[in-house]
Amino acid sequence: MDEKIIAYRIPEIPDSLYPQYQIAAGGDVLAATGDDCEHLLRAVADLPPESASVNIRYTFDPRPPNGNMQDRLGIYVMARHQDKDLGNSLRLLFERGPLTRFYRLQRVERFEAPWVELQAACEILRREDAVEPLHSSEFNFRIPEYYYTIGPFKPNSRNDYVNLDRVLGGIGERVVVDMRVGPTDVSNELRDHTRYLSRLQSINRAWDSDQDDEPGAQDYLDDSRDWRSTREQGLKPLRHTDPLADEIFRFLRGFHESLRRPHLLFRIIVFAQTPAVARLVGSVVADSGFQEGSYRLLTWSKGMKYFDEGLRSVKESRVSALPVHEFLFRGRDTTLYSDLGRLSHLATVDELLGVFRLPVSSASSLHCIRKNTDPPHEKDDDIIIIGYDQENPGLARGPRVSSLVKHMFVTGTPGTGKTTSILGLLIQLWKNNESISHFCSPSTRKESLLASEEIKDQCG
C-alpha cells in the first residue's frame, strides 16, 4: 500500500447491550460512538485545505473465502495524507483517539477490492434543483432562464447501519460503499453564492430605487414649456415581479449562512455489479444517514465519465467533486451556475454526522458482520450442531467436540426437545467416529453402548 495511505480493518462492531460498553458510554452506546465519529470529522475539518482525506469503506462479498457468513461485510477506515508529520497525526488520531473506545482497529498493509467486477455506481449528494420562473426574461430582463436551489442535509443522529447489514444479507453480488471526506476552502463558493442571492433580490426591486430623480411628467399642451423628446424621459422596459424569486431567496438564506462555517468536501459512492443493486444499497445508506429524503441519488454506469472518475478517485484514495450540473440541468444552459458546481459535494460536519459513522449492533443478531458478544466462528466439522442462529439461519451453533469430555447438563420443560437434542448429539458423535462410551461414566457405559446400537439401527 502507498506509504501516504494508512488503513485499518474493524473485525467486529460493538454490542450496544454489552455491560462494559454501556458503563463507558453512560448508558447510550449509539450516542457515544456518534460522538467519537464527530470528533474524527471535526479533526479532519480543521486540517489545512486539500491536505488529507479520510474515508470509511464497506466491502461486501457474498461468498467469503473462510466460509464464515459473518465475514461477508468488511469495514475499513483509511486516510491519505500529504506529508510525514500529517501522517503521524492521522495515525495517532486512529490508534489513540476516541474511536478506539468501542472499536478495535487492525492495521492492514494491503487493501484489495473487486474493481473489475464493479459495473455500476450510485452516488449520494445534496439535492440541487432547477426551478422554472413565473415569467420569462421578456417581461423582466433580470429573470434567469431558471432558478437554482440547493437544500441542506438533515442528519439522522440515531443511525446504526443495522438496516444496511440486513439488506446486504440478501444480496448475491459484490458491493463496495466508499464515504470520503477532506478539508477544503469554500471562500469562492461563499462569494459566488452571495452574488447569486444579490441577483435574486434585484429581480423584484423597484425601478425608482435604482435611478436618480427622474424628470416629472410633461404637459405637451402647455405652450409655456418647451417640448422635449420622449427619449429624455428614460423609457423603462417591462418589469414584472416574480414572487418565486423572493421565496427562493428566503429558502437559500439559511444555507448561505452555513457557508461561513468549516466545510468538508465529501464523496459517497456505492459500487456494485448491477445498477439495481447499486441503487438499492445507495438508497439504504442515504436513508440511514439522512432524514426526510434530504439527498439525491444519481446512478452511473461503467463508461460514463461520472462513474470512471468516481472509481478512479476511490482507487487513488482522493476526494474529487465532478460537477453534476451538466447531468442534472441538461437541456438548459448548464454554464449558468457552473461557479456553484462544487456545492453538491460540500457539507458541514453537523450535516455529515448521520452518514459518516460506524455501525453499532442492536439486540438482534447480525447477518454479515459479528458483534463483540457473538461466539467465535467454528467450522461445521469442528462442532456438534445443536441448531442454527434464529436471525441468521446459515450460521450453525453448538459446542466443540473437544468440549464434550466435560460434564453437560440439559434442562427444559417437557416437550421442548431435550431428548431430540441428545439423540442428535449422539448421532453426530457416531458419524464422526467418536466412541460414545468415551464420554460416559462407567456406570452408564453399558446403557450408552445400547443407545449406540439403537442409533446405528436408526441410521442404517
N, C-alpha and C positions, 0 to 999 in steps of 0.2 A: 504494500500500500504506500502511496505517496507520503513522504516524510512530513508534508504540510497538512496531512489529514489524520485525525485521531478518531478512532471508532471504538464503541463499547457495545457488547451484547447484554441484554437483560433476559436471563433464563426463566424468570418467574415473576409474577406480579403479586402485590400484597393482598392478603385477605383482610377485608375491612372488619371482620369479626375476630381477628386474631388478638387475644388479650394484650400482648406486649405492644402491638401497634396501636391499639386503642388508648393505652396509657400514654404512649409517646405523642399521640395526636390530640389528646384531651377529649377523646370520645368520638371524634369525627375524622376518620382516616381519609375520606374522599376530599374534604376541605383542606386537610393538611398537605396532601400530595399536590393539590392545586396551588397552594401557597409556594411549595418548593419549585414547581414549574414556572410560577410567576417570577420567582427570584432569578431563575435562569434567563427568562425573557428580558427582564429589566437590565440584567448584567450585560446582555448582548446589545441591547438598545443604546447603552452608554459607551460602547466601543467607538473608535473613530469610524467615520462613514466608509463603507465598502472595504473594510479591513478584514472581515471574517464572516463566516456563515455557520449556523448551527441547524441541524435537522434531526427530526425523528423519522425513522423509516420502519415500515412494517412489510415483511416479506411472507407471503403465504404459499406453501407448497402442499397440495392435496395428498401427495404420496411422499412423506418424509423418509429419508434413507434408513433410519433406525426403526421404522415401523410404529413409533410412538405417536398416536393421534394428537397428543397434547404438545407435540413439537412441530405442528404444521405451521404455526404462526411465529415468526421470529421478530423480535423487537430490538432496534438498534438506535443509539444516539451517536451522532457524529458531528465533527466540526472541521472546518477548513480555515486556516489562518495564513497570514502573510509573512510573519517573521517569527523568530525563535521565542522572543520574550512573550509575544501574544499567545503563542502555542503553549508555553508553560502556564500562563494564566488560565487558558481554557482547560488545560489538563487538571489543574487544581480545582477549577470550578466543578468538573465532573467527579473527580476522585475524592475530594474533601468537602465539597459543597453540600447544601441541604438535600440535594437529590438522592444522596446515599442513605438518607434516613429510613426510607422504605424500599429502596431498590438496590439490588446487588448488580454492579456493573463489572462485566468481564471484558478486559481489553482484548481486541482482536486485531490481527495484523493484516488480514485479507478479508475482503468482502466481495462475494460473488452473487450475481443476480442473473436471472434468465432473460437478459436484454433481447436476445434474438427472437425469443418466443413472443415478446410483447408487441402486439399489433394495433392496440387502441389505447386511448387515454381519455380521462375525464378530469377537467381542471375546475377547481373551486376558486372563485374570485368575487370581488364586490359586484353588486348589481348596478350596472350602468344602463341607462335607457335614453332613447331619443323620443322627444315629445313634440308632436305637431303643434305649431302655434295656431291661435284662433284666426289670425289674419296673415296674409302674405306681405312681403316687403313692398308690394304696390300700394298698400294702404298705410304703411309705416316703414320707412326705409331702415330703421334700426332693428326691425324684427329679423332674426336669422332664419335660415332655411328650416332649422329645427332646434329645439332647446335640448340641452344636455343636463341630465340628472345623475346623481350617484348617491347611494344610500349607505348608512353606517352598518357595520356588523353588530348584531345583538348576541353576545356570547352566552353560552349555556354553562354556567359555573358548576353544575352538578353532572357534567358529562363524565361517565366512567368507561365508555367504549365497550361495554359488555355486549351491546347490540351488534357491534362490528364482529366480535367473536362468534356470535350466534349465526350471523348471515354467512360468514366465511366457512362455517362448518358444513354448509350445504352446497358449496361451490366445488366444481371439479377441475378448475384450471388455475394456473399460477397468477398471482396478483402482487403488485408492489405499490405501496402507498408511501409517498415521499412528501414530507412537510418541512420546508426550509425557510429560515428567516435570516436576515442580515441587517446591520445598521446602515442607514442611508440618510442623505441630506434632502429635505423636502422644501428648501427655500425657493427653488424655481417653481414648484407646484403651488406654493403659497402665493407667489407673485402673480402667476398666470390665473389662478382661481380668483384672486382679488380683482383682476382685470375683467374676468367674466361676470362677476357679481356687479361690478360697476356698469357693465353694458346692460345687464338686466334692469338695473334701476333707471337707466336713461330711457328705456323704451316708453314708459308712460309719463315721463317728465313733461311739464307744460312748456310750450314754446317761449312764452314771455319770460321764463326764468333763465333761458339760455342766451338771451339777447339784451342789448341795451334798450333804452327807451325808444319805442317806435313812434313814428310820426302819427299825429291824430288823423281822424277821418277828414277827407277832403270834400268840400262842398263845391262841386263843379259849376253850380248855377249862380254862385256869388261872384259878381263882377269885381268886387273889391279885392279878391285874392287871385294871385297868379295861378294858372293851371300847371300842374306837374304830371309827368308821366306816371303811370301805374307801376313802372319798374322801380320807382323811388320808394314805393310803399312796402317793399320787402315781401313779395309774394311767398306764401308758405305752402309746402307740399302737404298732402293728406297726412294726418297724424292720428290714426285710430288707436285707441288704447287697447291693450291686451291684458286683461286681469290675470291670465295664466302666467305672465312674466313675474308679477308680484308674488304669486303663490309659489312658484319655483324658487324665487329669491328667499322667501321665508323658510322653505324646506331645506335649502342648501346652507343657510346661515349657521346652523349647529355643526354641520360637517366642516365648514370653513374654520370655525374656532378650534376644532381638533387638530388642524394643520400646524398649530403653534406648539404642539407637544412633540416629544421624540417619536419617530416613526420607524417601523421595520419594513423592509422590502421582503415580501413573502411570495412563496410559490407552493401551492398544494396541488399535487397531481396524483391520480390513481391510474396505474398502468395495468392492463390485462390482455388476455389473448383475443378477446372479442369485445366489440363496442358495448354490447348489452351488459356484460359483467362489469366493465369499467364504469358504466353509468350507474349501475345498481350500487356498487361499493362506494362510488363517489357520493351518491345521494345519502347513503348511510353515514359516511364520515361527516358530510356537511350538516345533516340534520342532527347528528350527535353534538357537534361543536357549536352550532348557531341556532338561535330561536327565531320563530316567526318567519322562516324562509328568507332571512336577510342575506341571501347569497345568490350567485348564479352558477349554473353548471354548463360547461361547454365541452362537447365531446369531439375529440380529434381522431383521425385515422392515420396509420402509417403512410408516409409520403407527403402529408400536409406539413407546411413549414412550422406550424404551431406544435405538432407532435414531434417533429425532428428536433426542433430547438429545445423543447421541454426535456426530451430524452437525453440530449447532449448535455444540458445543464446539470441533470441529475447524475449522469455518469461522471462528469467532471467536478461534481460537488461544489457547484457555484449557484448563485441566485441570479437569474436573468428574467426580466419582465418584458415579454414581447407584447407590444400594444395590440389589443384586440378590436380597436375601433373599425379597422378595415373589414373585420368579420361581422361585428355587431351592426354597423351602420351602412352595410353595403346597399348600393342603390342611391346613396346620398353623397354629399360632399364629405368624405372621410377625413379631409385635412382641416375641417372647420375647428375641431377641438383636439388636434394632434398634440398640442403642448400639454394636454391633460392626460396623455396616454398611459402614464405610469400609475395613475390613481387607482386603477382596478387592482393593483398588486401592492398597495401601501396600506398600512393599518397601524394603529397604536397598540401598545402592549395590552391595554384593557380589552380591546376588541378581539385579540387572539387568544385570550386566556381559556376560552371554551374548547378550542380545537387543538392548540399546541400543548398537549399534555399527555401523560402516560396512563395506561388503563389501570383500573382498580377493580378487584373482583367483588361480587356481591355474594349473597348466601347460596346461590345456585352454583352448580359445577360448571367449569369452563369446557369448551369444546376443543379449542385449538392451541391453548397455552395453559400451563399449570400455574396454580397459585401456591404460595409458600406453605400452605397447610395440606396440600394434596400428597398422598403417598407416592413414593418414587415409582417410576415406571419399571415394570417387570415383564419379561417376555413370557408368553403363554406357556412355553415349555418348562419354565422355571417355577411356576406356581401351580397350586391346586385351585382351580377356578371354582369359586363359590357362587359367583354371579357376575353381572355386568353393571357398570355405572348407570344409574337411572337417568341422569341427564345426558350421558354420553355413551350410548349403547355399544359402541365399538371398543370401549375400554374395559378389559377384564379385571376383576378384583378377586383376591384370595391370598392365602398365606403361602410363603415359600415352602417347598418340600422339606428343606432342611430344618424349618422351624417346628415340624410336627414331632420331633423327638421329645419335645416338651409336653407338658400337660395341656389339654384342650378341654374347655368347658362349653357346652352347647345348651342354651336355655331358651324357653319361649312357651307361649300358651299353646294348648292343644290345637292342632290343625295349621300351625304356621310353617311347617316344613322341616322340622328338626330331623325326622327320620330320612326324608328325601335328601337333605343336605349331607347327612352322614353316609348314606349309600353312594351318593355322587362322589364324595371324597374317597371312599374305598375303591370305587370303580376306577377313578383316575390313578390311584396308587397301583392298582393291579395293572393298568395299561402301561404305567411307567416301570413295570417290572420291579416294584418295591415290595418287599416282604411285609405283609400286613402284621404278622406276629412280631416283627421288629419294633413296632410302635405300641405293643401291648405289654401289660404286666404278665408275669407267669400265670396268675390266677385266671386271666381272661384269654390266654393264648389259645386254649382249646376252642372256646367259643368263636374267636376270631378266625381260626382256621376253617371252622364250619361255615362261617359267614363268607369266607373267601371262596369256598367250594360253591356256595349258592350264587355268588356273583359270577363265577365262571360259567355256571349253567345259564344265567340270565344273558350273559354276553356271548354265549355260543362258543 
